[in-house]
């Protein structure tokens, strides 16, 4: 590739880089929304490749067609809590973003005796995003999505500087020490996954997950603290008004409900929330609690069933207040 062609690629990327920044942001936002819905705990970051890195990659790899051969002009990183969540993140991406291609080193045969960091990458076209993001069906720009555990991301951040892009040749013993840290990454991820699996078998695991989801939704409407014990007591009753087969997915149902009814919920919190005058006076107590979202959801779906269980366990006037608002 000639110097003129390389500089032409550089100039084109300088001009189009803001568009790739916007694409990365859109992909990250969509993945974040999907993760909340699926109750997948993760951190999602994004960036457009900086111009210096773009040019360096052209030179180091001697690319004949850098525009099409550099796939990470827009990049998103999904960092999950432990290795047990990797497959959930993969399904989320494959089911909703239709990757044009993917790399999953975990599927490679052999290599059990080698310490390495397995790649888990996807290429997502702009056209795979929902239409409300503004990308046309024929938009062929793409974004690379990497999926890692938190421990692997910590190691990768270090290795990127010292191993992948070193300023000079590292001694063999130093390189081996840095790769040796991967053994600790594997042990850490395996033990966290084991602990999470044990927690999932606890009797109140479902209640805990619903409390967490309700809290996340609540904080999108309010920035006030709440009574956790009251939340657990009320949500335990609300869950009884959910069909047993639907309970494992109730957190997702709450997220869908909050999305559908966002405008209506926002109006209620603006008029009766904990920072309003009526809220400060002690009225509409449960509007100032995360379980208020779940109460409104059940009042929309199964009001009679909720009333039946509620009146057997909790003060009737609290539910009547919520009914009067909904």
N, C-alpha and C positions, 0 to 999 in steps of 0.2 A: 504494500500500500504506500502510495507516495505521500510526501510531507504535505502537499497541497490537499490531498483527499482527507488526511487526518485533521487538518485545520478546518476543512469544510464541515466535518463531523462535529468538531468542537464548537464551531459557530452555530451550527443548527441546534446543538444541545443547549447552549447558552440561551438561545431564543425560546426554546420549548420547555426548558426546565420548570418554569412556574406551572405549566400545564401538568407535568408529571407530579409535581408537589400536590396539586389539587386531586389528581387521580389517587395517589397514595392515601391522602386524607379521606377520600370517599370510601375506598376499600376498607380502611381501618375503622371508619365510623360504622359501616355496615356490619363488619365482623363483631364490633363491640355490641351493637344492638342484638345480633343473633346470640351472642354469648350470654347476655342478660336474660334473654328469653329461655335459653337452654340451661340456665343456672350453671354455666361453666365459668369458674373463677379463673380469670386470666388478665394479663396486662397487654394492651395492644398499642404499639408505637409505629410511627411511620416517618418516612423521609424521602426526598428526592436525592439521588446520588449527587454529590458535589462535583463541580466541573473538573477539579484537579484529579479526583479518583476516576472519573470517566476517561480522561486523557491517559492517565497512567495505565489503566486496564488495556486500552488500545495498544499502547507501546509494549507492555510486558507480554501480552498474549499474541502480539503481531496479527491482530484481527484484520481480515480482508474486508469484512462487511460489519464494521463496529455498530452501526445503527441497529441492525437486526440481530447481531450476535451478543450484544450486551443486554441481558434480560432484566437487570435490576435497576434500570433508570428510576423507576418508582419502586419503593420497597416498604413492606409491612412486616412487623415481627409480632408474633403471638406467643406470649410467654405464659405457660400454664404452671400450676403449682407443683406437679410431680408427674412421673412417667405414666401413671395410670390415667391421666387426663389427655395424653397425646392422641389416643384413638378417638376420643370425643371431639377434639379439635379438628382432626382429619375429617370425620364424618360431617361436622358442621360446614367445613369448607367445600367438601365434595358435593354435598347435597344442595347447597345454596348458591355456589359460585361457579360450578362447572369448569374446573381447571382445564386449560388447553393441554398442559402436560404437568407431570409431577415427578419428584425424585424422593424415594424413601429408602435410605440405606439400611433401615432396620430389616428389610426383607432380603438383603443379600445373604447368600449362603456362605458359611465358613466365617473366618475372622474372629473366632471366639478367643484366640490367643493374642489378639492385637488390641492395644488401647487406641481408640479413635473416637472422634465425635461424629455420630451418624447425622447426615443431612436429612432434613424433612422440609422440602421446598415445593411450592406450587406456583404455576404461572396463571394469573387471572386476567382475562381480557376486560377492558372497560365496558364492553357490550354485555358482560355477564351481570353487571349491577342492575338493580331495579330501575325502571324507567324514570322514577321521580328523582334520581340522581343526575339526570340530564345528559346521559351518554347515549348516543345513537346505536342501533343494532349493528351498523357497519364500522364502528370505531374499533380499529385493530391495535390501539395502544394497549400495553399490558403492564401488570404490576407483579413483582415477585413477592410471595408470602412465605416467610420462614416460621416454623413452629419449633419451639424449644421448651424445655423445662426451665424453671428459675435457676436451678443449680447449673445446668448446662450453659445457660446464658451468661452466668458469672464467669465460667471457664472460658467461653467463647470470646467474651470481651477482653480477657487477658491475652488469649492466644492470637487474637486478631492483630494485636500490636506487636507481640514478641515472636510469633511463629509464622503467621500468614503474611504480615507486612513488616518484617524486621528492618531496622535501619542498617543492620550489618549481620554477618553470618554468626549464628549462635554456636557455642561449643556443644559437642554431642551430649555431654553429661547434663548440660542445662536443658537442652531440648527434651531429653528423656525424663528429667524431673518434671517439666511442665506437662508432658503427656501423662506422666504417672498420676497427676492430680485427677485425671479422668476416672481413675479407680474410685476415688472418694466421691466423685459426682454420681457414679453408678450406685454406690452403697447408700448415699444420701437419698437419692430418688427412690430406691427400692424400699428403704425403711419408712419414708414418708408415705409411699403408696400403701404399705402394710398397715400403718397407723390409721390412714383414712378408711381403709377397708374395715378395720375393727370398729371405728366410730360409726360406720354405716350400719353395723349390726346392732347398735344400741337401740333400746325401745323408743327413745324420743328423737331419733335421727330425723324422721319426717317433720316433726314439729319444729326442730331446730332449723331445718332448711327453709320452712315456710316463714318462720320469724325473720330469717336473714333476707329472704326475698321481699317480704313486706316492708322491711326497714329500708332497703334500697329504693323501693318505689316511693315510700313516704318521704325520703330525703329529697326527692325531685320536686316535692311540693312545699316542704317545710324544712327549716334549719333549726329545729328545737329538739331538745332531749326528750326522752319518754320513759315510762315505767316499764321495764323489761318484764318483771314478774306479772304485771297485769296483761301485757301482750301475750305471754305464754298461756295464761289462764283463759283468756278470751279466744285465742286462736285454737286451743285444744277443743273448745266447744264448736267453733266455726267448722273445723275439719270434720266433725261428726255429720254436718249437713252436706258433705261432699260424698258422692258415690265412692265406695271403697276402691273400685278400679281406677278412678280418676285421681285419687289422692297422691300417688307418686308424681303426677304431672301438675299438681295444683300450683306450684310456683310459676310454671310456664303459663298456666291459665290466668293467674293474677297479672302477669306481665302483659298478656294479650288484652285483658280487660282494661288495664291502665292506659294502654295505647289507644284503644277504641274510644274510651271515655275521658281522655285527657282534658279536653276543654271543659266538660261538665265538672270534673273533679277539681280543676284549677279554680273554677268559680266558687265552689263550696269552701275550699281552703282560704280563698281571698275574703270571703264574707264571714266564715265561722271558725277559721283555723285558730291555733293556739296563740298567735300574735295579734289577733283581732280583739276588739273590746269585749265581745261576748265570750270569746275563748278565755281571755284573762279573768273574766268574772266567774269562771268555773262552769259555764254551760258547754254542752256538746263535748264532753270529756274525751270521747273516743275518736273524735276528729283529730285530736292532738296525739293520737297513738297510731302506730303502723297498722294495727289490726283494723282500723277504720276502712282501709282499702278493701280488705277481705270481706268486711261486713257489707259494704256497698256492692261488692261482686255477688255475694250470695243473695242479697235483696233483689238483684237483677235476675238471678237464675232460679233460685229455689227459696223464695221468701217464706212460704208456709213451713217448709222443713226446717229452716233456720229458726223460725219462731218457736217451733215445737221443742227443739233441743235447747234453745236459749232459755226459755221460761222454766226449764227443769234445773238449770244450773246457775243462771245469772240474773241480776235485777232487771225486771221487765222495762223499767223506765229508761234504762240506757239504750236498749234497742229501739224503743219508741222515738227517742231523740233522733237516732240515725234514720229511721223510717221517715220522719218528718222532713229531713233534708233531701232524701233521695226521691 
